[in-house]
Each structure stands twice: as C-alpha cells, then as structure tokens.
Amino acid sequence: MSKRFALVPLESQFIPLLAREVLGAGGIDVGFLNRLASRVGGNPFALVEYLRAMLQAGLLRYSWGTWIVDTTG
C-alpha cells in the first residue's frame, strides 16, 4: 500500500539553518542567505543543489572562518 505525504515549503527562517548544516562551520552573509531563500522558494533540495553548484563553480569558498560569495562570476 502506498501513502501520500503533503510537503510544504521550508519556511524562510530555516533556510540559514539548512545552509549552515550543508556548509559546516563558518559565517555566511545574511544578504546572500536572503537572496538564496527567495531563489529556492522553500525547496530544501533546490537549496542544497544551489549550494553544491556554487561550490563546484568556485563561486562559494571558505576562507578564514567565513564563506565568501563571488557575486561577479
């Protein structure tokens, strides 16, 4: 027997928590997190994939205890 689950979007207040869980230690710009929240529309899978793609493209990198976002790339 199969079951259906209704999934609701991740509330914007939890986007920074999930991003920090994915990235690990280090500070991350609040403005970037706000833009990220608006882009992913509450979709946790999209958030993780967006961060992964940014890391692979070198647009997000860790340096001296903080995450640096390359907004020019």
C-alpha positions as a LaTeX table, in Angstrom:
\begin{tabular}{lrrr}
\hline
Residue & $x$ (\AA) & $y$ (\AA) & $z$ (\AA) \\
\hline
Met1 & 0.00 & 0.00 & 0.00 \\
Ser2 & 1.37 & 3.41 & $-0.89$ \\
Lys3 & 0.94 & 6.54 & 1.17 \\
Arg4 & 0.88 & 10.17 & 0.09 \\
Phe5 & 2.51 & 12.92 & 2.06 \\
Ala6 & 1.78 & 16.57 & 1.58 \\
Leu7 & 5.03 & 18.50 & 1.55 \\
Val8 & 5.06 & 22.17 & 2.40 \\
Pro9 & 7.82 & 24.65 & 1.55 \\
Leu10 & 10.59 & 25.14 & 4.07 \\
Glu11 & 9.92 & 28.34 & 5.99 \\
Ser12 & 12.42 & 31.10 & 5.23 \\
Gln13 & 13.69 & 31.16 & 8.82 \\
Phe14 & 15.04 & 27.63 & 8.35 \\
Ile15 & 16.97 & 28.37 & 5.14 \\
Pro16 & 20.04 & 29.68 & 7.06 \\
Leu17 & 19.97 & 26.63 & 9.34 \\
Leu18 & 19.96 & 24.21 & 6.43 \\
Ala19 & 22.63 & 26.20 & 4.57 \\
Arg20 & 24.89 & 26.14 & 7.64 \\
Glu21 & 24.25 & 22.42 & 8.05 \\
Val22 & 25.31 & 21.81 & 4.45 \\
Leu23 & 28.34 & 24.12 & 4.57 \\
Gly24 & 29.51 & 23.37 & 8.08 \\
Ala25 & 31.30 & 25.88 & 10.26 \\
Gly26 & 31.82 & 29.49 & 9.33 \\
Gly27 & 29.88 & 32.67 & 8.94 \\
Ile28 & 27.83 & 33.39 & 5.88 \\
Asp29 & 26.45 & 36.71 & 4.65 \\
Val30 & 22.85 & 37.31 & 5.72 \\
Gly31 & 22.09 & 39.15 & 2.47 \\
Phe32 & 23.23 & 36.13 & 0.48 \\
Leu33 & 21.04 & 33.85 & 2.61 \\
Asn34 & 18.04 & 36.11 & 1.98 \\
Arg35 & 18.62 & 36.07 & $-1.79$ \\
Leu36 & 19.10 & 32.31 & $-1.65$ \\
Ala37 & 15.82 & 31.89 & 0.25 \\
Ser38 & 13.93 & 33.84 & $-2.40$ \\
Arg39 & 15.51 & 31.84 & $-5.23$ \\
Val40 & 14.78 & 28.38 & $-3.86$ \\
Gly41 & 11.20 & 29.16 & $-2.83$ \\
Gly42 & 11.32 & 26.95 & 0.25 \\
Asn43 & 12.53 & 23.87 & $-1.64$ \\
Pro44 & 15.24 & 22.19 & 0.51 \\
Phe45 & 16.50 & 20.07 & $-2.40$ \\
Ala46 & 16.94 & 23.20 & $-4.53$ \\
Leu47 & 18.84 & 24.87 & $-1.69$ \\
Val48 & 21.31 & 22.00 & $-1.33$ \\
Glu49 & 21.78 & 21.75 & $-5.10$ \\
Tyr50 & 22.24 & 25.51 & $-5.46$ \\
Leu51 & 24.97 & 25.49 & $-2.78$ \\
Arg52 & 26.62 & 22.43 & $-4.33$ \\
Ala53 & 26.67 & 24.06 & $-7.77$ \\
Met54 & 28.13 & 27.27 & $-6.34$ \\
Leu55 & 30.85 & 25.30 & $-4.56$ \\
Gln56 & 31.72 & 23.34 & $-7.69$ \\
Ala57 & 31.83 & 26.51 & $-9.80$ \\
Gly58 & 34.10 & 28.22 & $-7.27$ \\
Leu59 & 31.50 & 30.91 & $-6.57$ \\
Leu60 & 31.36 & 29.97 & $-2.90$ \\
Arg61 & 34.53 & 29.33 & $-0.95$ \\
Tyr62 & 35.64 & 29.11 & 2.66 \\
Ser63 & 38.35 & 31.47 & 3.88 \\
Trp64 & 39.46 & 32.42 & 7.39 \\
Gly65 & 36.31 & 31.29 & 9.16 \\
Thr66 & 33.76 & 32.68 & 6.75 \\
Trp67 & 32.14 & 31.80 & 3.46 \\
Ile68 & 32.98 & 34.14 & 0.59 \\
Val69 & 30.38 & 34.54 & $-2.16$ \\
Asp70 & 31.64 & 35.61 & $-5.59$ \\
Thr71 & 28.83 & 37.78 & $-6.93$ \\
Thr72 & 30.72 & 38.75 & $-10.09$ \\
Gly73 & 31.05 & 35.25 & $-11.52$ \\
\hline
\end{tabular}
